[in-house]
Amino acid sequence: MLIGVSIKETKLKTAEMVKVLRKREKLSQEQLAMRLNLSRITIKNLEAGKNATLDTLFKVLQYFDLLQSFADLVDRETGQQDYDSIY
């Protein structure tokens, strides 16, 4: 279990990060949504820290060229172990 960090806090920090990245690119929520084939409400909810799917988060990370960094973090944290597929 993680100590010192909550899911709520992480969601809010992620929401703020998405908002900062979007504004840095001078995009409205509508413009980002259109580029990602998502609804403006989906972007609004993500930026509000409301539940978002991994697909939505990954689309945003990919758009801002951060998906590889996230994948690298996952690899590092899992020790690149081979896990049995659950499918």
Sequence and secondary structure as in RCSB ss.txt:
>XXXX:A:sequence
MLIGVSIKETKLKTAEMVKVLRKREKLSQEQLAMRLNLSRITIKNLEAGKNATLDTLFKVLQYFDLLQSFADLVD
RETGQQDYDSIY
>XXXX:A:secstr
  SS  HHHHHHHHHHHHHHHHHHTT  HHHHHHHHT  HHHHHHHHTT    HHHHHHHHHHTT HHHHHHHHH
HHHTT       
